[in-house]
Each structure stands twice: as C-alpha cells, then as structure tokens.
Amino acid sequence: MDEALYWKKINKEDIRCELCPFECLILNIRTGQCKVRINIDGKLFSKNFLMISGLGFDPVEKKPLYHFFPGSIILSIGTIGCNFHCQFCQNADISQTDEFPLEKITAEELLEESKRNKSIGIAFTYSEPSVWIETVFAVAPLFKNAGFNTAMITNGYINPKPLADIAPLIDAMNIDVKSFRNEYYRNICGGRLDPVLKNIEYLVTKTKVFVELTMLIVPGLNDSEKEIEDFCKWVSNLRKDIPVHFSRYFPRYKMKIPSTPEETLIKAARIAEQYLYHVYTGNTSLTDYSHTFCSSCKNLLIKRHSYNTEIIGIKDGKCIKCGTPLSGRF
C-alpha cells in the first residue's frame, strides 16, 4: 500500500476523502465507496497502488477512442474498485470487489511492455482509473517523458482539484455519460450527473486532453428521443466535433433487462447527427455508424470493420479532398 492523495483529517482517527464528489467520511480500518482507499490509524492509503487485475494490448478503437491514433494498439491496464455501482457493469468482477487477485508491477515494466509490443502508449481502463489516481501519477509521467501517449477510460466522477492535477499527464479520455438525467445516475449508478458534465466542460474548454464520449443505451431507461436529443444539444454547445459513441447494452451484473435493439442505436445516432459531426455505434455488428467522414465534404476518412481500421482520406490530420481538419490526434 501507498499513502493516498486528496484527503484530510476530521479527528484523531477519522478522515474525509476528497478525491471524488462522494467525499466519503472514512472511519478507522474502513474503506470508502470505491473499496480501495482505506483509513489506517488516521491516514488514507491506496490498497491497490501499482497492483493490476489485468493487462492486455487492445486496438485503441476498443476503448472506444476513434479519433486517437486510429488503427493503433495500446497497452491497457486495470485494477479493482470503482466509485460507482452501476447495475449493468460488465466488469463487476473487478470493479465491485476488493478480493480479485492482483499482480504487482512497476511503471518501468509497463513501459518496457509497451515498447516491446509496439504500443502507442498506455490506457488506464477496465475498472475506474480515477480511484487509482496514485498509480496514474506514478506511471503516466514515465510514458510521457518517453514520448508515449496516455489515455483514461473513466466515468468522469472526480473532484476538480485532482482532475486539474492529472489532466496535464493525460492525452485522451473517453468519458462514460451514463444518462442525461440525474435520476438515472442516482438510481442505477449511485452518483450524480452534474459533476460529470462540469468535468467534461472543463476538459474540453480548459485543457489539452482530447475527449470522446460514450453513452450506453439501456432500453426503457435512457433511450427516449428527448433524452438523446438533450444530451446531443448539450455536447454540440461545447463542440460539434466531439466524437460520441452510443453503445449497445447487454444484461450484466444485477441488470436483467433484455439487450438493446440495434434499431434503438440507429435512432439515437440519427438524432445525434443532427447536432454533431462524428457519431458512432458500439457493441454491435452494425456498420452504418462505424466510419468517419469529413464534416464538410463528407469524404470517407477512416473505414472500419470491427477492429480493422483503414485510414484512407486523411493527411496531416486533414481531409485530403477539402482540407478540413479532423478533431483528434493522428
């Protein structure tokens, strides 16, 4: 274990964690909601510092990041713990437990793995990386200094100070917007919508982090035309060129609702393209919304089939036909 960041003492033994908006009051020998930040005799420690539950080399599109060095491979690592308790979590075996077997690893070993496998860098993913922030601080600078890229796949539920501290070390984030209704966040995930929206706005307008957004569409819960339209209008008011992914839900963990009809994803994508330049569907065999087109002349820029990616219409980050820049990193 390593001493954690972002907390303060309440009294001799009890502390207040200040990492995320829950700001858990943690009694001695107890953890916060995330299960990985523990109070030991009045000090907060990270139970999973540099401890991984899994490591793999994934297509960057699998994160999903479609405008971040498309067609590349990225080293992906995860741990245990999460500050949300989403009823549909597909990684509940690691996110909702503190008993999954972990392996100790060093930042140097991760960098060597990345070099050996010709990865573009590292993605903190699988479980929620913000509750693993001490490890991100230990690993990301080494990758950045070596000329590699860093990414976080996150629920975006973090307090402003730690987000501002970590942002200079991260090149890209895909943020899960669970719903555009606070009631959904409260009942299905155990959190609040507003901090997530404020963090997205901060990242897009105040930092150099490249942002893509994902919404998992669950039938009957967050699939109404009004909710999709409200979400897309909000995104477009930030930037119309933010890539947005609508992902297909499948029954997982505690949720038994039947999987999302593919027609629902198409409906959501058609609403979104009225407001946004780059709209995609995921967790599906549909190909209608897998390719990237120029926002100006509609020239095909990136062709995708599953995780096979072909860049055919970009040069120096611009459309080869009309010269319009494509948002992202290339």
C-alpha positions as CSV (number, residue, x, y, z in Angstrom):
1,M,0.0,0.0,0.0
2,D,1.0,3.6,-0.6
3,E,-0.3,6.7,1.2
4,A,-3.2,8.2,-0.8
5,L,-3.6,11.7,-2.1
6,Y,-6.6,14.1,-1.6
7,W,-7.9,13.6,2.0
8,K,-8.0,15.5,5.3
9,K,-8.2,14.5,8.9
10,I,-11.6,15.0,10.7
11,N,-10.3,14.0,14.1
12,K,-7.6,11.7,15.5
13,E,-8.8,8.6,13.6
14,D,-11.4,9.6,11.1
15,I,-10.7,11.2,7.7
16,R,-12.6,12.8,4.8
17,C,-11.6,11.6,1.3
18,E,-11.5,14.5,-1.2
19,L,-10.9,12.6,-4.4
20,C,-14.4,12.4,-5.8
21,P,-17.7,14.1,-5.2
22,F,-18.8,11.5,-2.7
23,E,-16.2,12.8,-0.3
24,C,-16.6,9.7,1.9
25,L,-16.2,10.0,5.7
26,I,-13.9,7.0,6.3
27,L,-13.6,5.6,9.8
28,N,-10.5,3.7,11.0
29,I,-9.9,0.4,9.2
30,R,-12.7,1.2,6.7
31,T,-12.7,2.0,3.1
32,G,-14.7,4.5,1.0
33,Q,-17.3,3.5,-1.6
34,C,-14.6,2.6,-4.0
35,K,-13.3,-0.2,-1.7
36,V,-9.6,0.7,-2.4
37,R,-8.9,3.7,-0.3
38,I,-8.5,2.7,3.3
39,N,-8.1,4.6,6.6
40,I,-5.4,3.1,8.8
41,D,-4.9,4.9,12.1
42,G,-5.9,8.3,10.7
43,K,-4.0,8.1,7.4
44,L,-5.5,7.2,4.0
45,F,-3.8,4.6,1.9
46,S,-4.3,3.2,-1.6
47,K,-4.8,-0.6,-1.3
48,N,-4.1,-1.2,-5.0
49,F,-1.1,1.0,-5.7
50,L,0.7,-0.4,-8.8
51,M,-1.4,-3.5,-8.4
52,I,-3.1,-4.7,-11.6
53,S,-6.1,-7.0,-12.2
54,G,-5.4,-7.3,-15.9
55,L,-3.1,-6.3,-18.7
56,G,-3.6,-6.5,-22.5
57,F,-2.9,-4.9,-25.8
58,D,-6.0,-3.6,-27.4
59,P,-7.0,-1.8,-30.6
60,V,-7.4,1.8,-29.5
61,E,-10.9,1.7,-31.0
62,K,-11.9,-0.8,-28.4
63,K,-11.7,1.8,-25.6
64,P,-13.5,3.3,-27.6
65,L,-11.3,6.1,-29.0
66,Y,-11.9,6.5,-32.7
67,H,-10.0,9.8,-33.3
68,F,-6.9,9.0,-31.2
69,F,-4.2,7.4,-33.4
70,P,-6.8,5.1,-35.2
71,G,-5.6,1.7,-36.1
72,S,-3.0,1.6,-33.3
73,I,-2.5,-0.8,-30.4
74,I,-2.4,0.5,-26.9
75,L,-1.3,-1.2,-23.6
76,S,-4.4,-1.4,-21.4
77,I,-4.2,-2.0,-17.6
78,G,-6.8,-2.1,-14.9
79,T,-7.1,-2.8,-11.2
80,I,-10.0,-3.2,-8.8
81,G,-12.5,-0.7,-7.4
82,C,-14.9,1.9,-8.6
83,N,-16.8,4.8,-7.0
84,F,-19.9,3.9,-9.0
85,H,-22.1,0.8,-8.6
86,C,-23.7,0.6,-12.0
87,Q,-26.3,-2.2,-12.1
88,F,-25.2,-3.2,-15.6
89,C,-21.4,-3.2,-15.0
90,Q,-19.7,-5.5,-17.5
91,N,-16.5,-5.6,-15.3
92,A,-18.2,-6.1,-11.9
93,D,-15.8,-8.9,-11.1
94,I,-13.1,-6.3,-10.7
95,S,-14.9,-3.0,-10.2
96,Q,-17.2,-4.1,-7.4
97,T,-14.8,-6.2,-5.3
98,D,-11.6,-5.9,-3.3
99,E,-10.9,-9.6,-3.4
100,F,-9.8,-10.1,-7.0
101,P,-6.2,-11.4,-7.2
102,L,-3.8,-8.6,-8.1
103,E,-0.3,-8.6,-9.5
104,K,2.4,-6.1,-8.5
105,I,4.0,-4.2,-11.4
106,T,6.3,-1.2,-11.9
107,A,6.0,1.7,-14.2
108,E,9.3,0.7,-15.8
109,E,8.0,-2.8,-16.6
110,L,4.8,-1.3,-18.1
111,L,6.9,1.0,-20.4
112,E,9.1,-1.9,-21.5
113,E,6.0,-4.0,-22.3
114,S,4.6,-1.1,-24.3
115,K,7.9,-0.7,-26.3
116,R,8.2,-4.5,-26.9
117,N,4.7,-4.7,-28.3
118,K,4.9,-1.5,-30.4
119,S,2.1,0.1,-28.5
120,I,1.4,3.9,-28.8
121,G,1.2,4.2,-25.0
122,I,-1.0,3.2,-22.1
123,A,-4.7,3.3,-21.3
124,F,-5.9,3.1,-17.7
125,T,-9.2,1.2,-18.2
126,Y,-11.2,-1.9,-17.3
127,S,-12.1,-0.6,-13.8
128,E,-12.4,3.1,-12.8
129,P,-8.9,4.7,-13.0
130,S,-9.7,7.8,-11.1
131,V,-9.8,5.8,-7.8
132,W,-6.4,4.5,-8.8
133,I,-5.0,8.0,-9.2
134,E,-1.8,7.4,-7.3
135,T,-0.8,4.7,-9.8
136,V,-1.7,7.0,-12.7
137,F,0.6,9.7,-11.2
138,A,3.3,7.0,-10.9
139,V,3.1,5.7,-14.4
140,A,1.9,8.4,-16.8
141,P,4.9,10.8,-16.4
142,L,7.3,8.0,-17.4
143,F,5.3,7.3,-20.5
144,K,5.0,11.0,-21.4
145,N,8.7,11.6,-20.9
146,A,9.5,8.6,-23.2
147,G,7.3,10.1,-26.0
148,F,4.3,7.7,-25.5
149,N,0.7,8.5,-25.2
150,T,-1.6,8.2,-22.2
151,A,-5.4,7.6,-22.0
152,M,-8.1,7.2,-19.3
153,I,-11.4,5.4,-19.8
154,T,-13.4,6.9,-17.0
155,N,-16.8,7.7,-15.5
156,G,-15.6,11.3,-15.0
157,Y,-16.7,11.3,-11.4
158,I,-13.8,13.1,-9.8
159,N,-13.3,16.4,-7.9
160,P,-12.0,19.5,-9.7
161,K,-8.6,19.6,-7.9
162,P,-7.4,16.1,-8.7
163,L,-8.8,16.4,-12.3
164,A,-6.8,19.6,-12.8
165,D,-3.7,17.9,-11.4
166,I,-4.0,14.8,-13.6
167,A,-5.1,16.5,-16.9
168,P,-1.6,17.6,-18.0
169,L,-0.4,13.9,-17.8
170,I,-3.3,12.5,-20.0
171,D,-3.6,12.8,-23.7
172,A,-7.1,11.4,-24.2
173,M,-10.1,10.4,-22.2
174,N,-13.2,8.6,-23.1
175,I,-15.9,9.6,-20.5
176,D,-19.0,7.5,-19.9
177,V,-22.1,9.7,-19.7
178,K,-24.4,7.1,-18.2
179,S,-27.5,9.2,-18.8
180,F,-28.6,12.8,-19.2
181,R,-30.9,12.5,-16.2
182,N,-29.8,12.8,-12.6
183,E,-32.4,10.3,-11.5
184,Y,-30.7,7.6,-13.6
185,Y,-27.4,8.4,-12.1
186,R,-28.8,8.2,-8.6
187,N,-30.9,5.0,-9.0
188,I,-28.8,3.0,-11.4
189,C,-25.2,4.1,-10.7
190,G,-25.3,5.7,-7.3
191,G,-23.9,9.1,-8.3
192,R,-24.9,12.5,-9.8
193,L,-24.8,13.8,-13.3
194,D,-23.8,17.4,-12.7
195,P,-20.1,16.8,-11.6
196,V,-19.6,14.7,-14.8
197,L,-20.9,17.4,-17.1
198,K,-18.8,20.1,-15.3
199,N,-15.7,17.9,-15.7
200,I,-16.3,17.3,-19.4
201,E,-16.8,21.0,-19.9
202,Y,-13.6,21.8,-18.1
203,L,-11.6,19.2,-20.0
204,V,-12.9,20.4,-23.4
205,T,-12.6,24.1,-22.8
206,K,-9.6,24.4,-20.4
207,T,-7.2,21.6,-21.1
208,K,-5.4,19.9,-24.0
209,V,-7.0,16.5,-23.2
210,F,-8.7,15.0,-26.3
211,V,-12.2,13.9,-25.2
212,E,-14.6,11.3,-26.7
213,L,-17.9,10.5,-25.0
214,T,-19.8,7.2,-24.7
215,M,-23.4,6.6,-23.6
216,L,-24.6,3.0,-23.0
217,I,-28.2,2.8,-24.2
218,V,-30.4,0.8,-21.9
219,P,-33.9,0.0,-23.1
220,G,-36.6,1.9,-21.3
221,L,-34.2,3.7,-19.0
222,N,-32.2,6.2,-21.1
223,D,-33.3,5.6,-24.7
224,S,-36.0,8.3,-25.1
225,E,-35.7,10.6,-28.1
226,K,-35.9,13.6,-25.7
227,E,-33.0,12.4,-23.5
228,I,-30.8,11.6,-26.5
229,E,-31.6,15.0,-28.1
230,D,-31.0,16.9,-24.9
231,F,-27.6,15.2,-24.5
232,C,-26.6,15.9,-28.1
233,K,-27.6,19.5,-27.9
234,W,-25.5,19.9,-24.7
235,V,-22.5,18.3,-26.4
236,S,-22.9,20.5,-29.5
237,N,-22.9,23.6,-27.4
238,L,-19.4,22.6,-26.2
239,R,-18.1,21.4,-29.6
240,K,-19.8,19.9,-32.5
241,D,-16.7,17.8,-33.4
242,I,-16.6,15.8,-30.1
243,P,-16.9,12.1,-31.1
244,V,-19.9,10.5,-29.4
245,H,-20.4,6.7,-29.2
246,F,-23.8,5.1,-28.5
247,S,-23.1,1.6,-27.1
248,R,-25.3,-1.4,-27.0
249,Y,-26.2,-2.7,-23.6
250,F,-26.3,-6.4,-22.7
251,P,-27.6,-7.9,-19.4
252,R,-24.8,-7.9,-16.9
253,Y,-24.3,-7.9,-13.1
254,K,-27.6,-7.0,-11.5
255,M,-29.5,-5.8,-14.5
256,K,-31.6,-8.4,-16.5
257,I,-33.3,-6.1,-19.0
258,P,-33.1,-7.6,-22.5
259,S,-30.3,-6.2,-24.7
260,T,-30.7,-3.0,-26.6
261,P,-32.3,-3.5,-30.1
262,E,-29.9,-2.4,-32.8
263,E,-32.7,-0.2,-34.2
264,T,-32.6,1.9,-31.0
265,L,-28.9,2.6,-31.6
266,I,-29.6,3.7,-35.1
267,K,-32.4,6.0,-33.9
268,A,-30.0,7.6,-31.3
269,A,-27.3,8.0,-33.9
270,R,-29.7,9.7,-36.4
271,I,-30.8,12.1,-33.7
272,A,-27.2,12.9,-32.8
273,E,-26.0,13.5,-36.3
274,Q,-28.5,16.5,-36.5
275,Y,-26.2,18.2,-33.9
276,L,-22.8,16.5,-34.1
277,Y,-20.2,15.8,-36.7
278,H,-18.9,12.4,-35.6
279,V,-21.4,9.8,-34.2
280,Y,-20.7,6.1,-33.7
281,T,-22.4,3.0,-32.5
282,G,-20.6,0.3,-30.5
283,N,-21.0,-3.2,-29.1
284,T,-22.9,-4.1,-32.3
285,S,-22.3,-5.6,-35.7
286,L,-23.9,-2.5,-37.3
287,T,-21.5,-0.8,-39.7
288,D,-23.8,2.2,-40.6
289,Y,-22.1,4.3,-37.9
290,S,-18.6,2.9,-37.7
291,H,-16.8,5.0,-40.3
292,T,-15.5,8.6,-40.1
293,F,-16.5,11.2,-42.7
294,C,-15.3,14.7,-43.3
295,S,-17.6,17.2,-41.6
296,S,-17.5,19.5,-44.6
297,C,-17.4,17.5,-47.8
298,K,-18.5,14.1,-46.4
299,N,-15.4,12.4,-47.9
300,L,-14.7,9.0,-46.3
301,L,-11.7,9.5,-44.0
302,I,-11.5,6.3,-41.9
303,K,-13.1,3.0,-42.8
304,R,-13.7,0.5,-40.0
305,H,-14.9,-3.1,-39.9
306,S,-15.0,-4.5,-36.4
307,Y,-11.5,-3.5,-35.1
308,N,-9.9,-3.4,-38.6
309,T,-9.2,0.2,-39.3
310,E,-8.1,1.7,-42.7
311,I,-7.1,5.4,-42.9
312,I,-7.9,6.4,-46.5
313,G,-8.8,10.1,-46.5
314,I,-6.5,11.9,-44.0
315,K,-3.2,13.6,-44.4
316,D,-1.6,15.6,-41.6
317,G,-4.9,15.4,-39.7
318,K,-6.9,16.9,-42.5
319,C,-9.3,15.7,-45.2
320,I,-7.3,15.1,-48.4
321,K,-10.2,16.3,-50.5
322,C,-11.1,19.7,-49.0
323,G,-8.5,20.3,-46.2
324,T,-11.0,20.4,-43.3
325,P,-9.2,19.4,-40.0
326,L,-10.5,16.3,-38.3
327,S,-10.7,16.5,-34.5
328,G,-8.3,14.2,-32.7
329,R,-4.8,13.0,-32.7
330,F,-3.2,11.4,-35.8
